[in-house]
Amino acid sequence: MSAAILTLQGVHTHIGAYHILHGVDFEVPRGQVTMLLGRNGAGKTTTLRTIMGLWKVRQGSIVFDDQPIGGEGARAVTPEIAQRGIAYVPESMGIFSDLSVKENLLLAARGARSVDDMDTRRLEWIFSLFPALKKFWLHPAGKLSGGQKQMLAVARAIVEPRKLLLIDEPSKGLAPAIIQNLIAAFRELKSKQTTILLVEQNFAMARALGDSVAVMDDGRVVHRGPMRELAQDEALQHKLLGLSLAAHQ
């Protein structure tokens, strides 16, 4: 088995007439948190959506758990990609506002027709990560705060065991206390051998969580390496991102 659970090689993605990804190359090491950083419009969200099969790989390849899921020789579509153990938490969160917390989680649990069919121990583990979800179990998801909605979005992604989580800007617009709660939850997931690919603009969160990092610019990966090295090199931060991590303590 490869040390990388996910590998992108020379990935090109077009959306309509627009050529968004221009040969994206990087690996996501198994059991680690990989940060995908870059300025707005660099292609980070398109990369996640391409991995999930929501956008088609025009050229190049995507290999997950030693099996092709995108590009030449790959026939997997989004539902099949999800069934292989990848979950995607979009920036929009993707929750159902009119449904309760309970109903949102039940829908995400494949094959469960009622809460009695769900893994009780896993549900209690999720409640230990996000106690607010237990408190508001029967409340409409649309009535939750922004931070609680983000917790629900992550909980939906992990209500069943996943090999890889793709998470797009989970801290956006959230209070510092909620961000710390998410950091603790992601660390707990990593401790259980869940691999995470995380797009994030909060660089303090990136430094706190990241094992490795890929930085994108204009649809390409322009830097790859350990997160700690980028966190210690302010000149490189300015060059790649236009700011320093020290400004985001």
N, C-alpha and C positions, 0 to 999 in steps of 0.2 A: 504493500500500500504506500501511496505517496505521502510525504510529510505535509504536503499541501492538500487541503480538502477541496480547494477551488483554485483553478488556474485559468486566467484569460490570456490568450495569445493573439496579438494582431487583430483585435476586435474592432470592426467598423460597423457603425449603426447609422442608418438614414431614417429620418422622420419626414415623410413627404419628400419635398425637394431639398431638404436640409441635411447635410452630412455632419452629424453631431460628434460621433466618436471616430477618431482617426488612428486606429491601430493601438488600442489599449492593451497593455501588458502588465500583469502583476499576479502574485500568488497570495492566497489567504492560508496561513499555516493552521493546521488542525489544532483545536483546543485553545486558540489564542483570540485576542481582540485585535482586529486590524482596523485602523482608522483610514478612511478615505476623505482626504482634505482637499481644499482648493477654493478659489474665489467663486462667487456666484456666476453661474453660467459655464462653469468649467466642464460639465458633463457628468457630475457625480450621480445625480438622480437617474439620468439616462442609463448609466452603467448598471445601477441596481435593477432597473426595469428590464434591461437587456438580459441580465442574468436570469430573471424570472420568466423570460420568454414573452414579456408584454411588448417588447420591440424585437424585431428579427435581426439576427446577426447577418449582415450583408457579406462580410468577409472575416476570416479568422475563426477561432474556436473557443469554446468554454467547456471545461471539463470539471465535473463535480464528483467527488468520491470515486475517481478513476473511470467515470463514464461520461461520454460527451452529452451535453445538454443544449449546446448552441453551436451553430456553424456547420461546416461540412461533416456529414455522417451522423448528425444529430437530428432526431425526429421528435424529441420530447416537446410537448406543449405545456402551457402554464400549469394546468391541473396535475399533469404527470410530474413536473418539476417539484411541485409542492409535495406530492406523495412520496418523493424520494427523500424528503426530510429538510426542505428549505422553507422557511417562513419569511414573509416580507411585511414590515411595518412601514407604510408610506408616511410621508410628511403630513398628509391629510388625515392620518390615523386609521381611516377606513372602518370606523365603528358605525353601528346602526343606532342613530339617535333616538328613534321612537321605541326601540326595544330596551328592555331592562338589562342591567349588568348580567344577570343570570342568563337571559336569553342570548345575549351576545356571546357569552362563553360556550353556551350549549351549541350554538350554530357552528362555532369553530372546532368543536370536538367531533371529528368525523365518526359517524356510525352511532353516536349517542342520541337516543330519542328523548331521554329525560335526564335530569340531574342524577338519578339513581344509576344510570349507565356510565357516568363519568368516573374517572379514577379519583376516589375520595382523598387518598393521600396526596396526590398531585394537586388537587384543588386546595387542600389545607396548606400545602407548601406555597402555592400562589398567594393565598391570603397572608402567609407570614411575610412575603415580599411586599405585598400591597394591602395592608389592613383595611384601607378605605373601601376596597371592593366588597369585602364581607359586610361592612357597615351599610353600604348602599346597594346591597345585593338585589333588591326588588325595585330600585329606583330607575327611571328612564335614563339611559346613557346620556341623552342630550342635556340633562339637568346637572351633570357632573361639572366640576371645575376643569380648567384646561389640564392641570396636572393629573387629575383623576382620570380624565379621558385618555391621556397618554399611558397611564398605568394599565387601563383596560385594553388599549391597543396592544401593548406588550404581552399582557396576560392572554389575549386571544392567540397570539403567535406561539405561546409556550404551553397552552392548555394540553397539548400532546407533546411528547418528546420530539425535539428537532435536532438535526445535526448542525444546521447553519441558520443563523438569523441575519437578515438584511434589514437594517434599521436606518431610516432617513430622518436626520435632525430631530431626535427625540426631545432635546432640551429647549427647543425654540419657544420663546415667550413664557418660560416657566420660572417660578421663583427659585432662589438658590436652595431652599430647604427641599423642594421637590426634586431638584437636580441631584442633590446628594442622595436622596432616596433611590433614584434611578441608577446612580453609580453603584450603590450597594447591591441593587438587584442584578445588575449586569455582572458584577464581580461574583455573585453567588452562582449565576448561570455558567460563567466560565469555570468555576470550581467543579461544576458537574459535567465538564467536558463538552459544553455547548460552544461552538465556534461562532464568533460575531464579526460581521463586517458593518462598520458603523460610520455613516456620514454625519459630520458634526461641525458646527461653526463655533461652538463654545470650546475654546482651545484649552482652558483649564480642565474641562471634562476630558478632552482628547488626551491630555498628558496624564491624567489620573488613571485612565482606563487602557490606553493603547499599549500593545506589545510591539506591533509593527505599524508602519504607515506607508501609504501611497498618496502622493500629491498630484492632483490633476491640474492641467491648464490647457484651455482651448481643445478639449477632447482627447488629450494625450496624458499619459502618466510621465511626469517630468522628474520625479524623485521617488525612490523606494529605499526603505531601511528601517532600523529600529526606531521606535517612537522616542526613546530616551535621547538619542543622538540629535534629532530635530529639536527636542525640548531644550537642549543645552546649547544650541547654536543660534543665537539671535540674528546673526548676519544671514544665515540660511533661511530663517523664518521670514525675514524681510524680503529676501529675494523671491521666495516661493509663494508667500501669502500676503505680502504687503504690510505685515504687522508682526509684533513679537508676542510670544506666549506670556512674557512677563507682564504685559499690559492687561492680561485676562486672569488675574489671580482670583 
